[in-house]
Structures are given as structure tokens and as C-alpha cells.
Amino acid sequence: MSGENNSAISEQAFLRIAAATGLDISDREHMADLRGRVSLMRQGLERLYEIDVSGAESPSVFVPERE
């Protein structure tokens, strides 16, 4: 990626997503902690976009042996 931090998420957006998934967003301290953890996880996952798999072949489909 071009050096920009796409892993940051606004508090409002995070709370909307958390509420939509059924989390109790009334504990703001817990939500702030969870938002920080999610942001760190997203930073780690961003590195996957940097992996060049253009030369990799798809794995073969598993076909079990017939008896």
C-alpha cells in the first residue's frame, strides 16, 4: 500500500459496527480498548496486500483415490 494508514477507524464508525453486530456499546472504556485491538489487527492484516501472488498457481483439487 502507499504508506497511508487504512487501518484507522473512527470511533463513530466503530461503534456503529459494534452495535450492528450485537455488542453492548454502553461501556465506552471497553469499546475504546476493543477499537484499539481491532486497529492493531487491521494493521497486521494490511501486510497481506503487499504479498505478490501473481506467479503462484492455484492448488490442485483433491480427488480421493477410488478403491
N, CA, C and O atoms as CSV, one atom per row, in Angstrom:
chain,resi,resn,atom,element,x,y,z
A,1,MET,N,N,0.835,-1.164,0.000
A,1,MET,CA,C,0.000,0.000,0.000
A,1,MET,C,C,0.883,1.231,0.000
A,1,MET,O,O,2.088,1.142,0.238
A,2,SER,N,N,0.304,2.337,-0.257
A,2,SER,CA,C,1.091,3.537,-0.479
A,2,SER,C,C,1.457,4.284,0.793
A,2,SER,O,O,1.570,5.510,0.764
A,3,GLY,N,N,1.646,3.588,1.909
A,3,GLY,CA,C,2.076,4.247,3.118
A,3,GLY,C,C,0.967,4.899,3.919
A,3,GLY,O,O,1.207,5.365,5.033
A,4,GLU,N,N,-0.238,4.942,3.382
A,4,GLU,CA,C,-1.333,5.534,4.130
A,4,GLU,C,C,-1.873,4.521,5.131
A,4,GLU,O,O,-1.823,3.313,4.899
A,5,ASN,N,N,-2.390,5.028,6.249
A,5,ASN,CA,C,-2.870,4.148,7.304
A,5,ASN,C,C,-4.357,3.908,7.126
A,5,ASN,O,O,-5.179,4.700,7.587
A,6,ASN,N,N,-4.704,2.810,6.454
A,6,ASN,CA,C,-6.102,2.475,6.227
A,6,ASN,C,C,-6.688,1.694,7.393
A,6,ASN,O,O,-7.880,1.386,7.389
A,7,SER,N,N,-5.870,1.369,8.394
A,7,SER,CA,C,-6.356,0.565,9.498
A,7,SER,C,C,-7.054,1.398,10.556
A,7,SER,O,O,-7.728,0.845,11.425
A,8,ALA,N,N,-6.908,2.729,10.503
A,8,ALA,CA,C,-7.573,3.586,11.474
A,8,ALA,C,C,-9.070,3.618,11.174
A,8,ALA,O,O,-9.483,3.683,10.016
A,9,ILE,N,N,-9.870,3.572,12.227
A,9,ILE,CA,C,-11.318,3.615,12.065
A,9,ILE,C,C,-11.852,4.630,13.074
A,9,ILE,O,O,-11.437,4.651,14.232
A,10,SER,N,N,-12.760,5.452,12.621
A,10,SER,CA,C,-13.291,6.475,13.521
A,10,SER,C,C,-14.095,5.822,14.645
A,10,SER,O,O,-14.606,4.711,14.503
A,11,GLU,N,N,-14.193,6.536,15.754
A,11,GLU,CA,C,-14.938,5.995,16.899
A,11,GLU,C,C,-16.401,5.772,16.540
A,11,GLU,O,O,-16.989,4.753,16.902
A,12,GLN,N,N,-16.981,6.727,15.829
A,12,GLN,CA,C,-18.391,6.595,15.441
A,12,GLN,C,C,-18.614,5.384,14.561
A,12,GLN,O,O,-19.552,4.617,14.776
A,13,ALA,N,N,-17.750,5.208,13.565
A,13,ALA,CA,C,-17.890,4.063,12.662
A,13,ALA,C,C,-17.722,2.758,13.424
A,13,ALA,O,O,-18.468,1.804,13.204
A,14,PHE,N,N,-16.741,2.716,14.320
A,14,PHE,CA,C,-16.517,1.502,15.100
A,14,PHE,C,C,-17.732,1.179,15.955
A,14,PHE,O,O,-18.160,0.027,16.013
A,15,LEU,N,N,-18.293,2.187,16.618
A,15,LEU,CA,C,-19.452,1.954,17.484
A,15,LEU,C,C,-20.674,1.506,16.679
A,15,LEU,O,O,-21.452,0.675,17.149
A,16,ARG,N,N,-20.847,2.051,15.469
A,16,ARG,CA,C,-21.959,1.605,14.610
A,16,ARG,C,C,-21.800,0.141,14.245
A,16,ARG,O,O,-22.759,-0.629,14.292
A,17,ILE,N,N,-20.583,-0.237,13.880
A,17,ILE,CA,C,-20.331,-1.632,13.507
A,17,ILE,C,C,-20.513,-2.546,14.717
A,17,ILE,O,O,-21.122,-3.611,14.610
A,18,ALA,N,N,-19.984,-2.128,15.865
A,18,ALA,CA,C,-20.104,-2.926,17.087
A,18,ALA,C,C,-21.566,-3.121,17.463
A,18,ALA,O,O,-21.975,-4.228,17.812
A,19,ALA,N,N,-22.350,-2.060,17.393
A,19,ALA,CA,C,-23.771,-2.161,17.726
A,19,ALA,C,C,-24.504,-3.060,16.731
A,19,ALA,O,O,-25.368,-3.846,17.119
A,20,ALA,N,N,-24.159,-2.942,15.454
A,20,ALA,CA,C,-24.811,-3.746,14.419
A,20,ALA,C,C,-24.509,-5.237,14.577
A,20,ALA,O,O,-25.302,-6.083,14.163
A,21,THR,N,N,-23.362,-5.553,15.174
A,21,THR,CA,C,-23.012,-6.961,15.381
A,21,THR,C,C,-23.505,-7.487,16.717
A,21,THR,O,O,-23.245,-8.637,17.072
A,22,GLY,N,N,-24.221,-6.643,17.460
A,22,GLY,CA,C,-24.828,-7.098,18.698
A,22,GLY,C,C,-24.022,-6.855,19.955
A,22,GLY,O,O,-24.397,-7.328,21.027
A,23,LEU,N,N,-22.916,-6.123,19.847
A,23,LEU,CA,C,-22.118,-5.831,21.039
A,23,LEU,C,C,-22.779,-4.730,21.863
A,23,LEU,O,O,-23.445,-3.847,21.323
A,24,ASP,N,N,-22.586,-4.798,23.171
A,24,ASP,CA,C,-23.096,-3.763,24.074
A,24,ASP,C,C,-22.092,-2.615,24.066
A,24,ASP,O,O,-20.978,-2.748,24.572
A,25,ILE,N,N,-22.494,-1.495,23.491
A,25,ILE,CA,C,-21.569,-0.368,23.340
A,25,ILE,C,C,-21.673,0.634,24.484
A,25,ILE,O,O,-21.085,1.713,24.407
A,26,SER,N,N,-22.407,0.300,25.542
A,26,SER,CA,C,-22.586,1.247,26.642
A,26,SER,C,C,-21.321,1.429,27.471
A,26,SER,O,O,-21.148,2.476,28.096
A,27,ASP,N,N,-20.432,0.435,27.492
A,27,ASP,CA,C,-19.173,0.535,28.238
A,27,ASP,C,C,-18.121,1.154,27.312
A,27,ASP,O,O,-17.429,0.440,26.586
A,28,ARG,N,N,-18.007,2.472,27.345
A,28,ARG,CA,C,-17.123,3.196,26.416
A,28,ARG,C,C,-15.652,2.839,26.614
A,28,ARG,O,O,-14.887,2.822,25.649
A,29,GLU,N,N,-15.248,2.553,27.848
A,29,GLU,CA,C,-13.845,2.181,28.098
A,29,GLU,C,C,-13.520,0.852,27.410
A,29,GLU,O,O,-12.465,0.698,26.795
A,30,HIS,N,N,-14.437,-0.092,27.525
A,30,HIS,CA,C,-14.234,-1.393,26.872
A,30,HIS,C,C,-14.237,-1.240,25.352
A,30,HIS,O,O,-13.442,-1.876,24.659
A,31,MET,N,N,-15.124,-0.404,24.841
A,31,MET,CA,C,-15.190,-0.191,23.396
A,31,MET,C,C,-13.916,0.479,22.886
A,31,MET,O,O,-13.451,0.158,21.793
A,32,ALA,N,N,-13.344,1.403,23.658
A,32,ALA,CA,C,-12.092,2.057,23.255
A,32,ALA,C,C,-10.958,1.035,23.206
A,32,ALA,O,O,-10.131,1.061,22.295
A,33,ASP,N,N,-10.925,0.136,24.193
A,33,ASP,CA,C,-9.911,-0.916,24.207
A,33,ASP,C,C,-10.086,-1.847,23.011
A,33,ASP,O,O,-9.114,-2.194,22.339
A,34,LEU,N,N,-11.316,-2.245,22.752
A,34,LEU,CA,C,-11.599,-3.134,21.630
A,34,LEU,C,C,-11.266,-2.479,20.299
A,34,LEU,O,O,-10.730,-3.127,19.401
A,35,ARG,N,N,-11.584,-1.186,20.170
A,35,ARG,CA,C,-11.261,-0.446,18.936
A,35,ARG,C,C,-9.756,-0.420,18.702
A,35,ARG,O,O,-9.306,-0.574,17.566
A,36,GLY,N,N,-8.970,-0.227,19.763
A,36,GLY,CA,C,-7.514,-0.254,19.630
A,36,GLY,C,C,-7.003,-1.609,19.177
A,36,GLY,O,O,-6.111,-1.700,18.333
A,37,ARG,N,N,-7.574,-2.654,19.742
A,37,ARG,CA,C,-7.160,-4.012,19.352
A,37,ARG,C,C,-7.517,-4.314,17.905
A,37,ARG,O,O,-6.726,-4.912,17.175
A,38,VAL,N,N,-8.705,-3.902,17.495
A,38,VAL,CA,C,-9.134,-4.124,16.109
A,38,VAL,C,C,-8.236,-3.350,15.153
A,38,VAL,O,O,-7.874,-3.863,14.094
A,39,SER,N,N,-7.873,-2.123,15.512
A,39,SER,CA,C,-6.982,-1.326,14.656
A,39,SER,C,C,-5.617,-1.990,14.504
A,39,SER,O,O,-5.056,-2.019,13.409
A,40,LEU,N,N,-5.082,-2.526,15.606
A,40,LEU,CA,C,-3.796,-3.234,15.527
A,40,LEU,C,C,-3.896,-4.467,14.639
A,40,LEU,O,O,-2.986,-4.753,13.861
A,41,MET,N,N,-4.986,-5.187,14.755
A,41,MET,CA,C,-5.179,-6.374,13.931
A,41,MET,C,C,-5.264,-5.995,12.461
A,41,MET,O,O,-4.690,-6.668,11.604
A,42,ARG,N,N,-5.984,-4.910,12.173
A,42,ARG,CA,C,-6.097,-4.472,10.788
A,42,ARG,C,C,-4.743,-4.042,10.225
A,42,ARG,O,O,-4.465,-4.276,9.049
A,43,GLN,N,N,-3.900,-3.419,11.045
A,43,GLN,CA,C,-2.559,-3.042,10.597
A,43,GLN,C,C,-1.770,-4.280,10.192
A,43,GLN,O,O,-1.082,-4.282,9.172
A,44,GLY,N,N,-1.873,-5.324,10.994
A,44,GLY,CA,C,-1.177,-6.562,10.669
A,44,GLY,C,C,-1.702,-7.204,9.401
A,44,GLY,O,O,-0.930,-7.733,8.601
A,45,LEU,N,N,-2.997,-7.161,9.218
A,45,LEU,CA,C,-3.595,-7.770,8.032
A,45,LEU,C,C,-3.296,-6.991,6.761
A,45,LEU,O,O,-3.296,-7.560,5.670
A,46,GLU,N,N,-3.039,-5.686,6.892
A,46,GLU,CA,C,-2.703,-4.882,5.710
A,46,GLU,C,C,-1.464,-5.423,5.006
A,46,GLU,O,O,-1.330,-5.291,3.789
A,47,ARG,N,N,-0.576,-6.020,5.755
A,47,ARG,CA,C,0.654,-6.563,5.158
A,47,ARG,C,C,0.358,-7.657,4.142
A,47,ARG,O,O,1.164,-7.901,3.244
A,48,LEU,N,N,-0.781,-8.315,4.271
A,48,LEU,CA,C,-1.147,-9.359,3.311
A,48,LEU,C,C,-1.317,-8.798,1.905
A,48,LEU,O,O,-1.077,-9.496,0.919
A,49,TYR,N,N,-1.734,-7.529,1.814
A,49,TYR,CA,C,-1.903,-6.916,0.500
A,49,TYR,C,C,-0.570,-6.700,-0.204
A,49,TYR,O,O,-0.538,-6.524,-1.422
A,50,GLU,N,N,0.520,-6.711,0.539
A,50,GLU,CA,C,1.839,-6.489,-0.044
A,50,GLU,C,C,2.441,-7.765,-0.634
A,50,GLU,O,O,3.455,-7.701,-1.328
A,51,ILE,N,N,1.836,-8.911,-0.369
A,51,ILE,CA,C,2.368,-10.184,-0.862
A,51,ILE,C,C,2.011,-10.345,-2.341
A,51,ILE,O,O,0.843,-10.265,-2.722
A,52,ASP,N,N,3.024,-10.571,-3.158
A,52,ASP,CA,C,2.817,-10.756,-4.592
A,52,ASP,C,C,2.565,-12.236,-4.871
A,52,ASP,O,O,3.471,-13.062,-4.758
A,53,VAL,N,N,1.344,-12.556,-5.233
A,53,VAL,CA,C,0.993,-13.943,-5.539
A,53,VAL,C,C,0.687,-14.114,-7.026
A,53,VAL,O,O,0.085,-15.108,-7.430
A,54,SER,N,N,1.102,-13.142,-7.835
A,54,SER,CA,C,0.771,-13.179,-9.260
A,54,SER,C,C,1.382,-14.381,-9.971
A,54,SER,O,O,0.840,-14.842,-10.976
A,55,GLY,N,N,2.497,-14.894,-9.471
A,55,GLY,CA,C,3.122,-16.042,-10.123
A,55,GLY,C,C,2.741,-17.380,-9.519
A,55,GLY,O,O,3.205,-18.425,-9.977
A,56,ALA,N,N,1.918,-17.359,-8.515
A,56,ALA,CA,C,1.531,-18.606,-7.847
A,56,ALA,C,C,0.387,-19.277,-8.593
A,56,ALA,O,O,-0.505,-18.619,-9.128
A,57,GLU,N,N,0.437,-20.589,-8.612
A,57,GLU,CA,C,-0.635,-21.348,-9.251
A,57,GLU,C,C,-1.630,-21.790,-8.191
A,57,GLU,O,O,-1.274,-21.988,-7.029
A,58,SER,N,N,-2.860,-21.939,-8.599
A,58,SER,CA,C,-3.879,-22.435,-7.681
A,58,SER,C,C,-3.570,-23.883,-7.324
A,58,SER,O,O,-3.073,-24.639,-8.159
A,59,PRO,N,N,-3.864,-24.272,-6.081
A,59,PRO,CA,C,-3.619,-25.666,-5.704
A,59,PRO,C,C,-4.563,-26.586,-6.465
A,59,PRO,O,O,-5.672,-26.201,-6.834
A,60,SER,N,N,-4.095,-27.814,-6.690
A,60,SER,CA,C,-4.933,-28.796,-7.379
A,60,SER,C,C,-6.111,-29.181,-6.501
A,60,SER,O,O,-6.034,-29.131,-5.273
A,61,VAL,N,N,-7.173,-29.557,-7.133
A,61,VAL,CA,C,-8.339,-30.024,-6.400
A,61,VAL,C,C,-8.040,-31.425,-5.891
A,61,VAL,O,O,-7.498,-32.251,-6.625
A,62,PHE,N,N,-8.384,-31.696,-4.651
A,62,PHE,CA,C,-8.147,-33.002,-4.056
A,62,PHE,C,C,-9.167,-33.990,-4.639
A,62,PHE,O,O,-10.376,-33.771,-4.562
A,63,VAL,N,N,-8.656,-35.078,-5.222
A,63,VAL,CA,C,-9.508,-36.132,-5.720
A,63,VAL,C,C,-9.100,-37.412,-5.007
A,63,VAL,O,O,-8.006,-37.925,-5.240
A,64,PRO,N,N,-9.971,-37.941,-4.134
A,64,PRO,CA,C,-9.597,-39.144,-3.387
A,64,PRO,C,C,-9.442,-40.357,-4.307
A,64,PRO,O,O,-10.078,-40.455,-5.356
A,65,GLU,N,N,-8.592,-41.256,-3.886
A,65,GLU,CA,C,-8.381,-42.479,-4.680
A,65,GLU,C,C,-9.635,-43.354,-4.612
A,65,GLU,O,O,-10.327,-43.409,-3.596
A,66,ARG,N,N,-9.900,-44.032,-5.726
A,66,ARG,CA,C,-11.023,-44.965,-5.744
A,66,ARG,C,C,-10.525,-46.336,-5.356
A,66,ARG,O,O,-9.403,-46.727,-5.676
A,67,GLU,N,N,-11.375,-47.052,-4.666
A,67,GLU,CA,C,-10.981,-48.410,-4.246
A,67,GLU,C,C,-11.287,-49.418,-5.311
A,67,GLU,O,O,-11.024,-50.607,-5.131
